[in-house]
Amino acid sequence: MYYQPAIDRKRPSTIECEMLLPPDSIVTMTMDFDKVFLKYTEHRPDANRGFDVGSAVLTTKDPEQNLMRIYTDTLLVVLPTPDFSMPYNVITLTCTVIALFFGSLFNLLIPRANSHLHR
């Protein structure tokens, strides 16, 4: 058995197992994995699509030493949908707070015109 762990954004995981199986046998292999957090530039234009897990390759050898490769189906894993409106909300809130602060400070520092007439 050979296992090569993945390196983020460089290479996928690799598992190689050599087994001698009797005819009509069933083998089930499972593997847990964690997807790293995606950078904001790595999200697809359609955020609801998810990401693809590539297919596995099963290489068999019959008693006559003939090799046959079988490719499994790919898997589509759905990700939580990111909310790209968050930067807009942050910018809007920040600008509102700055405007309120500047307006209040401006009213305190600048004397009102004709303020002597109202006394």
BAVO-734020 format. One record per residue (C-alpha): x, y, z. Coordinates in steps of 0.05 Angstrom, whole numbers. Layout:
BEGIN
<r><xx>X</xx><yy>Y</yy><zz>Z</zz></r>
...
end
This chain:
BEGIN
<r><xx>0</xx><yy>0</yy><zz>0</zz></r>
<r><xx>26</xx><yy>69</yy><zz>-19</zz></r>
<r><xx>-3</xx><yy>135</yy><zz>4</zz></r>
<r><xx>20</xx><yy>204</yy><zz>-18</zz></r>
<r><xx>-16</xx><yy>262</yy><zz>17</zz></r>
<r><xx>-39</xx><yy>322</yy><zz>-22</zz></r>
<r><xx>-4</xx><yy>389</yy><zz>-24</zz></r>
<r><xx>-54</xx><yy>446</yy><zz>-25</zz></r>
<r><xx>-62</xx><yy>476</yy><zz>-94</zz></r>
<r><xx>-5</xx><yy>434</yy><zz>-122</zz></r>
<r><xx>-21</xx><yy>359</yy><zz>-124</zz></r>
<r><xx>-78</xx><yy>313</yy><zz>-104</zz></r>
<r><xx>-75</xx><yy>254</yy><zz>-56</zz></r>
<r><xx>-52</xx><yy>187</yy><zz>-83</zz></r>
<r><xx>-69</xx><yy>119</yy><zz>-55</zz></r>
<r><xx>-43</xx><yy>56</yy><zz>-88</zz></r>
<r><xx>-63</xx><yy>-13</yy><zz>-62</zz></r>
<r><xx>-43</xx><yy>-79</yy><zz>-91</zz></r>
<r><xx>-93</xx><yy>-134</yy><zz>-74</zz></r>
<r><xx>-104</xx><yy>-205</yy><zz>-96</zz></r>
<r><xx>-179</xx><yy>-215</yy><zz>-99</zz></r>
<r><xx>-218</xx><yy>-279</yy><zz>-110</zz></r>
<r><xx>-270</xx><yy>-279</yy><zz>-166</zz></r>
<r><xx>-338</xx><yy>-247</yy><zz>-151</zz></r>
<r><xx>-311</xx><yy>-210</yy><zz>-91</zz></r>
<r><xx>-333</xx><yy>-140</yy><zz>-70</zz></r>
<r><xx>-285</xx><yy>-88</yy><zz>-43</zz></r>
<r><xx>-305</xx><yy>-22</yy><zz>-13</zz></r>
<r><xx>-255</xx><yy>33</yy><zz>2</zz></r>
<r><xx>-273</xx><yy>99</yy><zz>35</zz></r>
<r><xx>-230</xx><yy>159</yy><zz>49</zz></r>
<r><xx>-245</xx><yy>222</yy><zz>88</zz></r>
<r><xx>-216</xx><yy>288</yy><zz>65</zz></r>
<r><xx>-220</xx><yy>361</yy><zz>81</zz></r>
<r><xx>-223</xx><yy>414</yy><zz>28</zz></r>
<r><xx>-181</xx><yy>475</yy><zz>46</zz></r>
<r><xx>-214</xx><yy>542</yy><zz>48</zz></r>
<r><xx>-219</xx><yy>572</yy><zz>-20</zz></r>
<r><xx>-189</xx><yy>640</yy><zz>-34</zz></r>
<r><xx>-239</xx><yy>691</yy><zz>-58</zz></r>
<r><xx>-206</xx><yy>688</yy><zz>-127</zz></r>
<r><xx>-216</xx><yy>613</yy><zz>-132</zz></r>
<r><xx>-292</xx><yy>615</yy><zz>-128</zz></r>
<r><xx>-325</xx><yy>599</yy><zz>-194</zz></r>
<r><xx>-373</xx><yy>648</yy><zz>-226</zz></r>
<r><xx>-430</xx><yy>601</yy><zz>-207</zz></r>
<r><xx>-419</xx><yy>595</yy><zz>-132</zz></r>
<r><xx>-475</xx><yy>543</yy><zz>-126</zz></r>
<r><xx>-440</xx><yy>492</yy><zz>-170</zz></r>
<r><xx>-391</xx><yy>464</yy><zz>-118</zz></r>
<r><xx>-325</xx><yy>431</yy><zz>-135</zz></r>
<r><xx>-305</xx><yy>367</yy><zz>-172</zz></r>
<r><xx>-269</xx><yy>308</yy><zz>-141</zz></r>
<r><xx>-232</xx><yy>273</yy><zz>-196</zz></r>
<r><xx>-244</xx><yy>201</yy><zz>-215</zz></r>
<r><xx>-205</xx><yy>142</yy><zz>-187</zz></r>
<r><xx>-166</xx><yy>96</yy><zz>-232</zz></r>
<r><xx>-171</xx><yy>21</yy><zz>-220</zz></r>
<r><xx>-119</xx><yy>-20</yy><zz>-256</zz></r>
<r><xx>-133</xx><yy>-95</yy><zz>-259</zz></r>
<r><xx>-89</xx><yy>-151</yy><zz>-281</zz></r>
<r><xx>-118</xx><yy>-218</yy><zz>-302</zz></r>
<r><xx>-82</xx><yy>-285</yy><zz>-297</zz></r>
<r><xx>-53</xx><yy>-275</yy><zz>-367</zz></r>
<r><xx>-21</xx><yy>-210</yy><zz>-343</zz></r>
<r><xx>-66</xx><yy>-166</yy><zz>-386</zz></r>
<r><xx>-76</xx><yy>-96</yy><zz>-356</zz></r>
<r><xx>-143</xx><yy>-62</yy><zz>-357</zz></r>
<r><xx>-158</xx><yy>7</yy><zz>-329</zz></r>
<r><xx>-226</xx><yy>27</yy><zz>-302</zz></r>
<r><xx>-243</xx><yy>99</yy><zz>-287</zz></r>
<r><xx>-296</xx><yy>114</yy><zz>-235</zz></r>
<r><xx>-346</xx><yy>170</yy><zz>-240</zz></r>
<r><xx>-326</xx><yy>239</yy><zz>-216</zz></r>
<r><xx>-360</xx><yy>269</yy><zz>-156</zz></r>
<r><xx>-391</xx><yy>338</yy><zz>-149</zz></r>
<r><xx>-388</xx><yy>364</yy><zz>-77</zz></r>
<r><xx>-432</xx><yy>423</yy><zz>-60</zz></r>
<r><xx>-399</xx><yy>479</yy><zz>-21</zz></r>
<r><xx>-432</xx><yy>530</yy><zz>24</zz></r>
<r><xx>-452</xx><yy>589</yy><zz>-20</zz></r>
<r><xx>-409</xx><yy>650</yy><zz>-5</zz></r>
<r><xx>-442</xx><yy>717</yy><zz>3</zz></r>
<r><xx>-404</xx><yy>766</yy><zz>-40</zz></r>
<r><xx>-447</xx><yy>825</yy><zz>-18</zz></r>
<r><xx>-408</xx><yy>828</yy><zz>47</zz></r>
<r><xx>-354</xx><yy>876</yy><zz>21</zz></r>
<r><xx>-409</xx><yy>923</yy><zz>-4</zz></r>
<r><xx>-442</xx><yy>922</yy><zz>65</zz></r>
<r><xx>-376</xx><yy>936</yy><zz>100</zz></r>
<r><xx>-359</xx><yy>994</yy><zz>54</zz></r>
<r><xx>-429</xx><yy>1024</yy><zz>62</zz></r>
<r><xx>-427</xx><yy>1019</yy><zz>138</zz></r>
<r><xx>-356</xx><yy>1048</yy><zz>142</zz></r>
<r><xx>-374</xx><yy>1107</yy><zz>97</zz></r>
<r><xx>-436</xx><yy>1122</yy><zz>139</zz></r>
<r><xx>-396</xx><yy>1121</yy><zz>204</zz></r>
<r><xx>-343</xx><yy>1167</yy><zz>175</zz></r>
<r><xx>-395</xx><yy>1215</yy><zz>147</zz></r>
<r><xx>-430</xx><yy>1219</yy><zz>215</zz></r>
<r><xx>-364</xx><yy>1230</yy><zz>251</zz></r>
<r><xx>-340</xx><yy>1283</yy><zz>201</zz></r>
<r><xx>-408</xx><yy>1319</yy><zz>202</zz></r>
<r><xx>-409</xx><yy>1322</yy><zz>278</zz></r>
<r><xx>-337</xx><yy>1346</yy><zz>281</zz></r>
<r><xx>-349</xx><yy>1397</yy><zz>227</zz></r>
<r><xx>-410</xx><yy>1426</yy><zz>264</zz></r>
<r><xx>-369</xx><yy>1433</yy><zz>328</zz></r>
<r><xx>-308</xx><yy>1466</yy><zz>297</zz></r>
<r><xx>-339</xx><yy>1513</yy><zz>246</zz></r>
<r><xx>-378</xx><yy>1572</yy><zz>277</zz></r>
<r><xx>-446</xx><yy>1582</yy><zz>247</zz></r>
<r><xx>-455</xx><yy>1643</yy><zz>203</zz></r>
<r><xx>-498</xx><yy>1698</yy><zz>233</zz></r>
<r><xx>-497</xx><yy>1664</yy><zz>301</zz></r>
<r><xx>-490</xx><yy>1733</yy><zz>334</zz></r>
<r><xx>-558</xx><yy>1753</yy><zz>305</zz></r>
<r><xx>-596</xx><yy>1698</yy><zz>342</zz></r>
<r><xx>-572</xx><yy>1719</yy><zz>412</zz></r>
end
